[in-house]
Amino acid sequence: MSYKILHKYSNYHQMNRPDKNSRIIVNVYEWVEALITSLIAVVIVFTFIFRVVNVSGPSMLPTLKSNDRVILNSMFYKPQNGDVVVITHTNKLKEPIIKRIIALENQVVDIDLNSGTVKVDGVELDESEYIQNEITNQPTDYEFPLKVPKGHVFVLGDNRPISCDSRYSDVGMIDEKYILGKAEIIVFQFNRIGKIK
Protein backbone atom coordinates (compact mmCIF):
# COMPACT_ATOMS: atom_id res chain seq x y z
CA MET A 1 0.00 0.00 0.00
CA SER A 2 2.64 2.46 0.96
CA TYR A 3 4.65 1.48 -2.13
CA LYS A 4 1.73 2.35 -4.42
CA ILE A 5 1.31 5.77 -2.80
CA LEU A 6 5.01 6.55 -3.22
CA HIS A 7 4.92 5.33 -6.80
CA LYS A 8 1.90 7.52 -7.59
CA TYR A 9 3.56 10.58 -5.98
CA SER A 10 6.72 9.95 -8.00
CA ASN A 11 4.74 9.82 -11.27
CA TYR A 12 2.86 13.02 -10.34
CA HIS A 13 6.13 14.85 -9.57
CA GLN A 14 7.72 13.79 -12.88
CA MET A 15 4.64 14.82 -14.87
CA ASN A 16 4.61 18.30 -13.30
CA ARG A 17 8.37 18.96 -13.40
CA PRO A 18 9.17 21.79 -15.87
CA ASP A 19 10.98 20.60 -18.97
CA LYS A 20 14.49 21.77 -19.88
CA ASN A 21 13.33 24.51 -22.28
CA SER A 22 10.99 26.14 -19.79
CA ARG A 23 13.77 26.15 -17.15
CA ILE A 24 16.08 27.94 -19.61
CA ILE A 25 13.37 30.51 -20.36
CA VAL A 26 12.83 31.12 -16.63
CA ASN A 27 16.60 31.51 -16.07
CA VAL A 28 16.95 33.95 -18.97
CA TYR A 29 13.95 35.93 -17.73
CA GLU A 30 15.43 36.17 -14.23
CA TRP A 31 18.82 37.22 -15.64
CA VAL A 32 17.24 39.94 -17.83
CA GLU A 33 15.13 41.15 -14.91
CA ALA A 34 18.25 41.43 -12.69
CA LEU A 35 20.13 43.27 -15.46
CA ILE A 36 17.32 45.80 -15.99
CA THR A 37 17.01 46.38 -12.23
CA SER A 38 20.78 46.97 -12.00
CA LEU A 39 20.72 49.41 -14.94
CA ILE A 40 17.86 51.38 -13.39
CA ALA A 41 19.75 51.55 -10.08
CA VAL A 42 22.91 52.79 -11.85
CA VAL A 43 20.93 55.47 -13.75
CA ILE A 44 19.29 56.67 -10.52
CA VAL A 45 22.63 56.77 -8.67
CA PHE A 46 24.42 58.69 -11.43
CA THR A 47 21.49 61.06 -12.03
CA PHE A 48 20.55 62.02 -8.50
CA ILE A 49 23.48 61.07 -6.23
CA PHE A 50 26.74 60.93 -8.19
CA ARG A 51 27.60 62.48 -11.55
CA VAL A 52 30.73 62.29 -13.66
CA VAL A 53 31.91 65.72 -14.83
CA ASN A 54 34.67 66.65 -17.29
CA VAL A 55 37.05 69.45 -16.24
CA SER A 56 37.80 72.06 -18.89
CA GLY A 57 40.60 74.60 -18.65
CA PRO A 58 43.56 75.26 -16.32
CA SER A 59 41.89 77.44 -13.64
CA MET A 60 42.04 74.70 -10.98
CA LEU A 61 45.69 73.67 -11.45
CA PRO A 62 47.39 71.91 -9.76
CA THR A 63 44.36 70.26 -8.10
CA LEU A 64 42.56 69.52 -11.37
CA LYS A 65 43.81 69.46 -14.95
CA SER A 66 41.88 69.97 -18.15
CA ASN A 67 40.19 66.73 -19.26
CA ASP A 68 40.23 65.23 -15.76
CA ARG A 69 36.93 63.47 -15.04
CA VAL A 70 35.61 63.76 -11.51
CA ILE A 71 32.78 62.15 -9.56
CA LEU A 72 30.41 64.74 -8.17
CA ASN A 73 28.38 64.18 -5.01
CA SER A 74 25.17 66.14 -5.47
CA MET A 75 22.52 64.59 -3.22
CA PHE A 76 21.87 66.46 0.05
CA TYR A 77 25.09 68.41 -0.47
CA LYS A 78 25.65 71.34 1.91
CA PRO A 79 28.47 73.77 0.95
CA GLN A 80 31.55 73.80 3.18
CA ASN A 81 34.69 75.93 3.16
CA GLY A 82 37.41 74.37 1.04
CA ASP A 83 35.10 72.18 -1.07
CA VAL A 84 35.72 72.00 -4.81
CA VAL A 85 32.33 72.42 -6.48
CA VAL A 86 30.72 72.54 -9.90
CA ILE A 87 28.58 75.62 -10.52
CA THR A 88 25.94 75.51 -13.26
CA HIS A 89 26.05 79.22 -14.08
CA THR A 90 27.02 82.58 -12.63
CA ASN A 91 26.11 86.26 -13.04
CA LYS A 92 27.11 86.32 -16.71
CA LEU A 93 28.66 82.96 -17.56
CA LYS A 94 26.25 80.34 -18.88
CA GLU A 95 28.59 77.35 -18.98
CA PRO A 96 29.40 75.30 -15.84
CA ILE A 97 32.60 76.12 -13.95
CA ILE A 98 34.53 74.32 -11.21
CA LYS A 99 35.97 76.31 -8.27
CA ARG A 100 36.86 76.09 -4.58
CA ILE A 101 34.58 77.53 -1.89
CA ILE A 102 36.52 80.09 0.15
CA ALA A 103 33.71 81.60 2.24
CA LEU A 104 30.09 80.86 3.12
CA GLU A 105 27.12 83.15 3.72
CA ASN A 106 27.68 85.92 6.28
CA GLN A 107 31.45 85.37 6.30
CA VAL A 108 33.76 88.29 5.50
CA VAL A 109 36.38 87.81 2.77
CA ASP A 110 39.43 90.03 2.58
CA ILE A 111 42.04 89.82 -0.17
CA ASP A 112 45.19 91.87 0.41
CA LEU A 113 46.44 92.77 -3.07
CA ASN A 114 49.84 93.80 -1.69
CA SER A 115 50.68 90.61 0.18
CA GLY A 116 48.43 88.32 -1.88
CA THR A 117 46.89 86.78 1.23
CA VAL A 118 43.26 85.74 1.61
CA LYS A 119 41.48 86.11 4.95
CA VAL A 120 38.07 84.84 6.03
CA ASP A 121 36.59 86.44 9.14
CA GLY A 122 40.01 87.94 9.88
CA VAL A 123 41.87 84.59 9.73
CA GLU A 124 44.50 84.18 7.02
CA LEU A 125 43.99 80.99 5.00
CA ASP A 126 46.81 78.49 4.60
CA GLU A 127 46.36 77.61 0.93
CA SER A 128 49.78 76.09 0.28
CA GLU A 129 48.25 72.62 -0.16
CA TYR A 130 46.17 73.50 -3.19
CA ILE A 131 47.41 76.58 -5.05
CA GLN A 132 50.40 76.92 -7.36
CA ASN A 133 51.57 80.12 -5.77
CA GLU A 134 50.32 81.93 -2.71
CA ILE A 135 49.83 85.25 -4.48
CA THR A 136 46.27 86.46 -5.01
CA ASN A 137 47.11 89.99 -6.08
CA GLN A 138 45.43 90.54 -9.43
CA PRO A 139 43.12 93.57 -9.74
CA THR A 140 39.48 92.70 -8.98
CA ASP A 141 36.05 94.17 -9.71
CA TYR A 142 35.22 94.48 -6.00
CA GLU A 143 36.46 96.34 -2.94
CA PHE A 144 37.64 94.14 -0.09
CA PRO A 145 36.77 93.21 2.60
CA LEU A 146 33.27 92.16 1.60
CA LYS A 147 30.54 90.14 3.26
CA VAL A 148 29.05 87.11 1.52
CA PRO A 149 25.26 87.52 1.18
CA LYS A 150 22.81 85.02 2.65
CA GLY A 151 22.40 81.89 0.52
CA HIS A 152 25.62 82.57 -1.43
CA VAL A 153 29.27 81.46 -1.41
CA PHE A 154 32.53 83.10 -2.48
CA VAL A 155 34.68 80.93 -4.77
CA LEU A 156 38.22 81.09 -6.14
CA GLY A 157 40.12 78.94 -8.63
CA ASP A 158 43.32 77.29 -7.39
CA ASN A 159 45.30 78.79 -10.29
CA ARG A 160 44.73 82.37 -9.12
CA PRO A 161 46.54 84.35 -11.85
CA ILE A 162 44.20 83.07 -14.59
CA SER A 163 41.03 82.04 -12.75
CA CYS A 164 37.76 83.87 -13.44
CA ASP A 165 36.01 83.58 -10.08
CA SER A 166 34.17 85.56 -7.39
CA ARG A 167 36.73 88.37 -7.64
CA TYR A 168 35.12 89.38 -10.93
CA SER A 169 31.61 90.53 -11.79
CA ASP A 170 31.18 87.86 -14.51
CA VAL A 171 31.11 85.29 -11.71
CA GLY A 172 30.44 87.21 -8.50
CA MET A 173 28.96 85.58 -5.43
CA ILE A 174 27.44 82.19 -6.22
CA ASP A 175 23.85 81.45 -5.27
CA GLU A 176 23.87 78.05 -3.53
CA LYS A 177 21.02 76.83 -5.76
CA TYR A 178 23.46 76.89 -8.70
CA ILE A 179 25.94 74.54 -7.00
CA LEU A 180 25.57 71.18 -8.73
CA GLY A 181 27.64 69.32 -6.13
CA LYS A 182 31.04 68.63 -4.62
CA ALA A 183 33.86 67.12 -6.70
CA GLU A 184 35.00 64.13 -4.65
CA ILE A 185 37.25 61.84 -6.70
CA ILE A 186 39.28 62.02 -9.92
CA VAL A 187 38.41 58.91 -11.94
CA PHE A 188 40.27 59.85 -15.13
CA GLN A 189 43.04 60.45 -16.16
CA PHE A 190 44.21 57.11 -14.76
CA ASN A 191 47.55 58.37 -13.45
CA ARG A 192 45.65 60.95 -11.37
CA ILE A 193 42.94 58.75 -9.79
CA GLY A 194 42.29 59.75 -6.19
CA LYS A 195 40.39 61.89 -3.70
CA ILE A 196 40.31 65.64 -4.34
CA LYS A 197 41.85 67.77 -1.56
N, C-alpha and C positions, 0 to 999 in steps of 0.2 A: 504494500500500500504506500508506504513512504517512498519507495523507489519510483512508483508511477507519478507521484506528486512532483518529485525532483525532476523527473524526465520531462513532464509537462512544462514546468517552470523554465527549464533549459531551452526547450523549443520556443517558448514565448519570447525569451530574452534574445535568442538568435534572430527571430523574425522581426523584432523591433529595433535591432541594433542598426545605426545608420551605416549605409554602405560607404566605401572608400571615397567616392566622388563627393558625396554630401559633406563628409568630414573635411575634405580639401576646401570646399566652398566656404564652410564655416570658418576655417583657419584663415583663409584669405580675407574674408569679411572682417574678422577680428583684427587682423594686421592693418588693413586699410583704415578701420575705425580708430585704432591707436595712433596711426600716422597723422590722420586729420586732426585728432585731438591735440597731438603734439604741435602741429603747425599752427593751430589756433592759439595755443598757449604762447608760442614763440612770438607770433604777431602781436598779441596783447602786451607781452613783456616789453618788446622793442618799440611799441607805439606809445604806451602810457607810463612805463617805468624807466627803461633804459633806451637810449638812442645812440646810434653811431654817427658822429659828425666829422666832416673833413675840415682840417685847418687850412686856411688860405692866407699867405703872406707872412712876413717876418716880424710882426709887431709883438709877438710873445716869445721871441728868442731870449735866452736859451732854453726856456721851459718847453716850448712847443715850436716845431719847425713846420714850414709849409708842406702840405700833403701828409702830415701826421693824421691818423684817424683816432678819435678818442671816444670812449663810452661816456655818455652823459646820463646822470641820474636826475630825473625830472619829477618824479612822483613825491609829493609832500615835501619838496625842497624848500628850506628856509635859508635865505642868504646869511652868510657869515663872513667876517673879515678874513681876507687871505684866500678865499675860494676863487678858483678860475671858473668863469661862467660863460655860457653862450647867450648872447642878447639878440633878440629877433630884429629889432630896429630901434633907432635912436631919434633925436630931434629931427635930423635931416637925412641920415643914412637909412636906406631901405633894405640893404642886405645885412644878414647876420654877422656879428662880430664876436670875437672871443677875447675877454679881458679878465683882470684880477680885481676883486672887490677890495678897496682900500678902506672905505668908511661906510657905515650904515646910517639910517635915518637918525637925525638929531645929533650926530657926531660932527665935530668941527675939524675940517681939513686945512692944514697950512703947508704950503710949499714955499720954501725959502729959495728963491732963484739965485741967490749969491752962493750959498753953500750946497744947494742941490738936495737938501734933506726934505723928507716928508714927515709931517707930524699929524697925529690924530688925537684930538682932545689933549693937546700939549705934550704928548709922548712921541719922541722920535722913533720911527719904525726902523728895525734892522732888516733891510731888504737884501742883504748880501747873498742870501741863499738862492734868490730867484731873478735877480737882474744882472745884466751884463756889466753895467757900471753903476755906481751909486749916485750919479749926477742926474737930477731932474730939474734942469735949469733953462729949459727952452721957454721962450715967451708964450704966454697963455692968453685966452680970451676973457679970463676972469681975474678978479682981485682976491687975493688970499689974505687972511683966513676966510673960509666960507662954511656955512652950516648946511648940512645935507637935509633937504626937505623930507617931511614925513612920507613914507612909502617909496622912497628912492634910495639909491646907492651911488657912491662915487667910485669909478673904476679907472684903472691905469693899465697900460700894456707893460710887459716886463722889459721890452726893448724901448726905453723911454725916448731916445732921440728921434725915433721915427713913428711912434705910436700915436694914432688919432684916438683920443680917449676923453674922459670927463674934463680935461683941461681946456677943451675946445668946444665951441658952441654947436658944431655939427653933431657932437655926441651928447655933451652936457650930462646932467644927472640922469640916471637910468631909473625909470619907473619899474618897480619890482615885477609888475605884471608882464613885462617884456623879457624877463629872464627865463630862458627855456629850461635851464638846469645847470648843475655843476659838472664840470669835466673831471672824471674820476681816474680813468686809466687810459694810457696810450696802448692801442692794440695793433697799430701799424704806423710806422715802419717797424719791421721785426727786430731790428737791432736796438730799438728804443722802447720796447714793451715794458710797461711798469706804471706804478701809481704816480699821479701828478702831485707835485709838492707846491 
